[in-house]
Amino acid sequence: MLSVVTDDGSTQSGSLIDEIVGEGARRMLAAALEAEVNQYIDELAAERDEEGRRLVVRNGRHQPRTVTTAAGPIEVRAPRVNDKRVDETTGERKRFSSKILAPWCRKSPKVSEVLPLLYLHGLSSGDFVAALEQFLGGAAGLSPATVTRLTKQWGEDHAAFQARDLSDRDFVYVWSDGVRPKVRLGQAHSCVLVLLGVRVDGTKELIALAEGLRESTESWADLLRDCRRRGMRDPELVVGDGAMGLWRALAEVFPTARHQRCWVHKDRNITNALPKSAQPGATKAMQEIYNAEDRAHAEKAIEAFAKTYGAKWPKAVAKIADDRDELLAFYDFPAEHWIHLRTTNPIESTFSTVKLRTKVTRGAGSPAAALAMVFKLVESAQARWRAITGAHLVALVRAGARFENGILVERPEAAAA
């Protein structure tokens, strides 16, 4: 029941609109639970005992419990089911279990995403609870002690992730980047080293996430060696920024992987070497290179770029000429994959989505806790990642099929022969 509204549109417990949203969410959840139970009972209506009585019937309601949702804390009294059927294998009574609201559920997955985000924004455990009260309309049992336990669990989750076996996965493409989310890490100039891969079925998956120095070959080598030790195979292609220490580390740890320089990073590096007046034209000229229909046209566009800018800004032109092969490597892979392979955008967009580039206040927790929060945010974002275009072609790439200018010219069977 809603509260009495004052002249300014508020109630004794807060904003009227928040109460309306909360009450609507409560009613919708109650209706969904009722419908779920009714369907379960109706589907088992024919199940009866020797006297003809139903074995599955309603049995009142459970005790009320509060579930924290994005609409605020909602009190729920879930319907109870009396299921008298016996499992013939185990001899135990069968039980109804709601798929909407599991017996152990006390908060929705949406709230689980909010918690690390608030933590990353520099809230101490005390301020954290106050912020949740503003966001959710109540802390709903999330005391400072509870928050401390959650952050400890997130750290353990990240440690388990970094130690997991990779031998059952096969990453054909890998994006790599060193991201500075402006959280407090363990040493000056350190960042979050990220590896994100495409599996044989075309789906994306976070491979590794650790603290390190972006320009350090040894930092990247440590991360790559650890991935190999846990069973990771050489990928077919690795996409990254040319300024990183990654490439020398790759040559040591995954020597058969080909290299593709990220065009977004290359564009930034080149425009930074040019006066502002020349930057728009240079950006358009670079687009002519990486959007070319085939390698031959891309080569011609590189020559045109050198002719236009080489006399005045030879250093800017050298940034393309020196990395020509690595910048055009994507032409040897399926055309459907080019949009994914030209840049490290999958990493950039993920970190942008979870707002890790937002400047945070002081008190963002320990370096280990900050890194764990980054991991939990990326883990949440991963559930929404889509497979790459032309996902069925990834297996062909791994099998050794040969592509020229994006077109399949030799199938794996022929290559093997």
C-alpha positions in Angstrom: 0.0 0.0 0.0 1.3 3.5 -0.9 1.9 6.1 1.7 0.1 9.5 2.1 1.5 12.1 -0.3 2.6 15.5 1.0 2.3 18.8 -0.9 5.8 18.4 -2.5 5.0 15.0 -3.9 7.0 13.1 -1.3 5.9 10.6 1.3 7.1 9.8 4.8 9.5 7.2 3.4 10.7 9.1 0.3 9.7 9.9 -3.2 6.2 8.9 -4.4 7.6 7.8 -7.8 10.0 5.5 -6.1 7.2 4.0 -4.1 5.1 3.5 -7.2 8.0 1.8 -9.0 8.6 -0.4 -6.0 5.0 -1.3 -5.6 4.7 -2.1 -9.3 7.8 -4.3 -9.2 6.4 -6.1 -6.1 3.1 -6.8 -7.8 4.7 -8.0 -11.0 7.0 -10.3 -9.2 4.1 -11.7 -7.1 2.1 -12.3 -10.3 5.0 -14.0 -12.0 5.5 -16.3 -9.1 1.8 -17.2 -9.0 1.8 -17.9 -12.7 4.9 -20.1 -12.4 3.4 -22.2 -9.6 0.0 -22.5 -11.3 1.7 -23.8 -14.5 3.7 -26.3 -12.5 0.6 -27.6 -10.7 -1.5 -27.7 -13.9 1.2 -29.7 -15.8 1.2 -32.3 -13.0 -2.6 -32.5 -12.5 -2.7 -36.1 -13.8 -0.2 -37.2 -11.1 -2.5 -38.8 -8.4 -2.2 -41.3 -5.6 -4.1 -44.6 -5.3 -7.2 -42.8 -3.9 -7.3 -40.4 -6.8 -6.0 -37.4 -4.9 -3.5 -35.0 -6.5 0.1 -35.4 -5.6 1.1 -31.8 -6.4 -1.0 -29.1 -4.7 -0.8 -25.5 -3.4 0.2 -25.2 0.3 -0.1 -21.6 1.4 2.9 -19.3 1.2 6.5 -19.1 2.5 7.5 -16.7 5.2 8.1 -13.1 3.8 11.6 -12.2 2.7 13.1 -9.1 1.3 14.8 -9.2 -2.2 17.1 -6.4 -3.3 16.3 -5.3 -6.8 17.2 -2.4 -9.1 13.7 -1.1 -8.2 14.6 -1.2 -4.5 14.0 -3.7 -1.7 10.8 -5.7 -2.3 9.1 -7.9 0.2 8.1 -11.3 -1.3 5.8 -14.1 0.0 6.4 -16.8 -2.5 3.7 -19.5 -3.1 4.5 -22.8 -1.5 3.9 -26.2 -3.3 3.3 -29.5 -1.6 4.8 -32.1 -3.9 4.2 -35.7 -2.7 5.9 -37.4 -5.6 9.0 -39.6 -4.9 12.0 -39.8 -7.1 12.3 -43.5 -8.1 16.1 -43.2 -8.4 17.0 -41.6 -5.1 13.8 -42.4 -3.1 13.6 -38.7 -2.0 10.6 -36.5 -2.3 10.6 -34.2 -5.3 10.6 -30.5 -4.7 9.3 -27.5 -6.6 12.1 -24.9 -7.2 11.2 -21.5 -8.7 13.3 -20.5 -11.7 12.3 -16.9 -11.1 13.2 -16.6 -7.4 15.5 -19.3 -6.2 15.2 -20.2 -2.4 18.7 -18.7 -1.7 18.1 -15.5 -3.8 18.4 -12.2 -1.8 19.4 -9.8 -4.6 18.9 -9.7 -8.3 21.9 -10.0 -10.8 21.4 -6.3 -11.7 22.2 -5.3 -8.2 25.3 -7.5 -8.3 26.5 -5.4 -11.2 25.8 -2.1 -9.3 27.8 -3.1 -6.2 31.3 -3.2 -7.8 30.5 -0.1 -9.9 29.8 1.9 -6.7 32.9 0.5 -5.0 35.1 1.5 -8.0 33.8 5.1 -7.7 35.8 5.5 -4.6 33.2 4.8 -1.9 34.4 3.6 1.5 32.5 0.7 3.0 30.5 3.2 5.1 29.7 5.5 2.2 28.9 2.5 0.1 25.9 1.6 2.2 24.6 5.2 2.2 24.9 5.3 -1.6 23.0 2.1 -1.9 20.2 3.5 0.2 20.0 6.4 -2.3 20.2 4.1 -5.3 17.9 1.3 -4.1 15.8 3.0 -1.5 17.3 1.0 1.3 20.5 -0.9 2.2 18.5 -4.1 2.6 21.0 -5.7 4.9 24.1 -4.6 3.0 26.0 -3.5 6.1 29.7 -2.4 5.9 30.6 -5.9 7.2 28.6 -7.4 4.3 30.3 -5.2 1.8 33.7 -6.2 3.2 32.7 -9.9 2.8 31.6 -9.2 -0.8 34.8 -7.5 -1.8 36.8 -10.3 -0.3 34.7 -12.8 -2.3 35.3 -10.8 -5.5 39.0 -10.9 -4.9 38.8 -14.7 -4.5 36.7 -14.9 -7.7 39.4 -13.0 -9.6 42.2 -15.2 -8.2 40.3 -18.4 -9.3 39.7 -16.9 -12.7 43.4 -16.2 -13.2 44.2 -19.8 -12.2 41.6 -21.6 -14.2 42.5 -24.3 -16.8 42.6 -23.0 -20.4 43.3 -26.3 -22.1 39.6 -26.9 -22.9 39.4 -23.5 -24.7 40.8 -22.6 -28.1 41.2 -18.9 -28.7 41.7 -18.2 -32.5 41.8 -14.4 -32.3 43.0 -12.4 -29.3 42.6 -8.7 -28.6 45.1 -7.2 -26.1 45.4 -3.8 -24.5 46.7 -2.0 -21.4 43.9 0.0 -19.9 44.2 2.6 -17.3 40.8 2.8 -15.4 42.1 5.4 -12.9 41.8 3.2 -9.9 44.6 2.9 -7.4 46.9 0.0 -8.5 50.0 -1.4 -6.9 52.7 0.7 -8.6 53.2 4.0 -10.4 52.4 3.9 -14.2 50.8 0.4 -13.9 47.6 -0.4 -15.7 45.3 -3.4 -16.3 46.6 -5.8 -18.9 43.6 -7.3 -20.7 43.4 -10.3 -23.0 40.1 -11.0 -24.7 39.6 -13.9 -27.1 37.4 -15.4 -29.8 36.8 -19.1 -29.4 36.4 -21.6 -32.3 32.6 -21.1 -32.2 32.9 -17.4 -32.6 32.0 -16.4 -29.1 34.1 -13.9 -27.1 35.6 -14.6 -23.7 37.8 -12.7 -21.3 41.1 -14.7 -21.1 43.1 -12.8 -18.5 43.1 -9.6 -16.6 46.1 -8.6 -14.4 48.1 -5.6 -13.3 51.3 -4.7 -15.1 53.2 -2.1 -17.1 51.8 -1.5 -20.5 55.1 -0.8 -22.2 57.0 -3.6 -20.4 57.8 -6.7 -22.4 58.3 -8.6 -19.1 54.9 -7.7 -17.8 53.2 -9.1 -21.0 55.5 -12.1 -21.1 54.6 -13.0 -17.5 50.9 -12.8 -18.4 51.3 -14.8 -21.6 53.6 -17.4 -20.0 50.9 -18.0 -17.3 48.2 -18.4 -20.0 50.4 -21.0 -21.8 51.2 -22.8 -18.6 47.5 -23.2 -18.1 47.0 -24.7 -21.5 46.4 -21.8 -23.9 47.4 -22.5 -27.6 49.0 -20.1 -30.0 46.2 -17.9 -31.4 46.1 -17.3 -35.2 46.1 -13.5 -34.8 46.7 -11.1 -32.0 45.4 -7.5 -32.3 47.0 -4.7 -30.2 48.6 -1.3 -30.0 52.0 -1.1 -31.6 53.4 0.9 -28.7 53.0 -1.9 -26.1 55.7 -4.3 -25.0 53.4 -7.1 -26.1 54.9 -7.9 -29.4 58.3 -9.0 -28.2 56.6 -11.1 -25.5 54.4 -12.7 -28.1 57.4 -13.7 -30.3 58.8 -15.5 -27.3 55.6 -17.2 -25.8 53.3 -17.6 -28.8 55.7 -17.5 -31.8 53.3 -18.7 -34.5 50.7 -16.0 -33.8 50.4 -13.3 -36.4 50.3 -9.6 -35.4 47.7 -7.0 -36.3 48.2 -3.4 -35.2 45.1 -1.6 -34.0 44.0 1.1 -36.4 42.4 3.2 -33.7 45.6 3.5 -31.8 47.5 4.1 -35.0 45.2 6.9 -35.9 45.8 8.6 -32.5 49.5 8.2 -32.8 49.7 9.7 -36.3 47.3 12.6 -35.6 49.3 13.5 -32.5 52.4 13.9 -34.8 50.5 16.3 -37.1 49.3 19.9 -36.7 45.6 20.3 -36.0 45.0 21.7 -39.5 46.3 18.5 -41.1 44.6 16.0 -38.7 41.1 15.8 -40.4 42.6 15.1 -43.8 45.0 12.5 -42.4 42.2 10.7 -40.6 40.2 10.5 -43.8 43.3 9.2 -45.7 43.8 6.5 -43.1 40.2 5.4 -43.4 40.9 4.9 -47.2 43.6 2.5 -46.2 41.9 0.2 -43.7 38.5 0.4 -45.4 40.0 -0.6 -48.8 38.3 -3.4 -50.6 41.5 -5.5 -50.8 45.2 -5.4 -50.0 46.2 -3.9 -53.4 43.9 -0.9 -52.9 45.1 -0.5 -49.3 48.7 -0.4 -50.6 47.8 2.3 -53.1 46.1 4.3 -50.3 49.3 4.0 -48.2 51.4 5.4 -51.1 48.9 8.2 -51.5 49.2 9.0 -47.8 53.0 9.1 -48.1 52.8 11.3 -51.1 50.5 13.8 -49.4 52.2 14.0 -46.0 55.7 12.6 -46.4 57.5 15.8 -47.4 56.4 17.8 -44.4 55.8 15.1 -41.7 58.0 12.1 -42.6 57.8 10.7 -39.0 54.0 10.5 -39.3 54.3 8.6 -42.6 56.9 6.3 -41.1 54.4 5.2 -38.4 52.4 3.5 -41.2 55.2 2.5 -43.6 57.2 0.7 -40.8 54.2 -1.3 -39.7 52.7 -1.9 -43.1 52.5 -5.7 -42.9 51.1 -5.7 -39.3 48.5 -3.0 -40.3 47.3 -5.0 -43.2 47.4 -8.6 -41.7 43.6 -8.7 -41.5 43.3 -9.0 -45.3 44.4 -12.6 -44.9 41.4 -13.5 -42.8 37.6 -13.8 -43.7 36.1 -10.5 -44.8 33.3 -11.0 -42.3 35.9 -10.7 -39.6 37.7 -7.6 -40.8 35.5 -5.2 -38.7 36.5 -7.1 -35.6 40.2 -7.5 -36.4 41.2 -4.0 -37.4 41.0 -2.6 -33.9 40.9 -3.4 -30.2 37.4 -1.9 -29.9 36.0 -5.0 -28.1 38.2 -4.1 -25.2 37.7 -0.3 -25.5 34.0 -0.6 -25.7 33.8 -3.0 -22.7 35.7 -0.7 -20.5 33.7 2.3 -21.7 30.5 0.5 -21.0 31.4 -0.3 -17.4 32.5 3.4 -16.9 36.0 2.5 -15.9 37.4 5.7 -17.4 35.5 7.9 -15.0 37.7 9.7 -12.6 37.2 8.3 -9.1 37.6 9.8 -5.7 40.2 8.9 -3.1 39.5 5.9 -0.9 38.8 3.4 -3.7 40.2 0.6 -1.6 43.3 -1.5 -1.9 45.0 -2.2 -5.3 43.9 -5.8 -5.1 40.3 -4.8 -4.3 40.3 -2.3 -7.2 41.6 -4.9 -9.6 38.9 -7.3 -8.4 36.2 -4.7 -9.0 37.5 -4.2 -12.6 37.3 -8.0 -13.0 33.7 -8.2 -11.7 32.5 -5.4 -14.0 34.1 -7.0 -17.1 32.6 -10.3 -16.0 29.1 -8.7 -15.8 29.6 -7.1 -19.2 30.7 -10.5 -20.7 27.2 -11.9 -20.3 26.1 -9.4 -23.0 28.8 -10.0 -25.5 27.7 -11.2 -28.9 29.5 -13.6 -31.2 31.5 -12.1 -34.0 30.1 -11.8 -37.6 30.7 -14.9 -39.6 31.2 -17.0 -36.5 31.1 -20.3 -38.5 34.3 -19.2 -40.3 36.4 -19.1 -37.2 36.7 -22.9 -37.2 38.0 -22.8 -40.8 40.6 -20.3 -39.8 41.8 -22.5 -37.0 41.8 -25.6 -39.3 44.2 -23.9 -41.7 42.0 -22.6 -44.4 43.6 -19.9 -46.6 42.0 -16.6 -47.3 43.1 -13.9 -49.8 41.5 -10.5 -49.5 38.9 -12.0 -47.3 37.8 -14.7 -49.7 38.3 -18.4 -49.0 40.7 -19.8 -51.6 41.9 -23.1 -50.0 39.9 -25.3 -47.6 41.6 -27.1 -44.8 41.3 -30.5 -46.5 43.2 -29.2 -49.6 45.8 -27.5 -47.4 46.4 -30.7 -45.6 46.8 -32.7 -48.8 
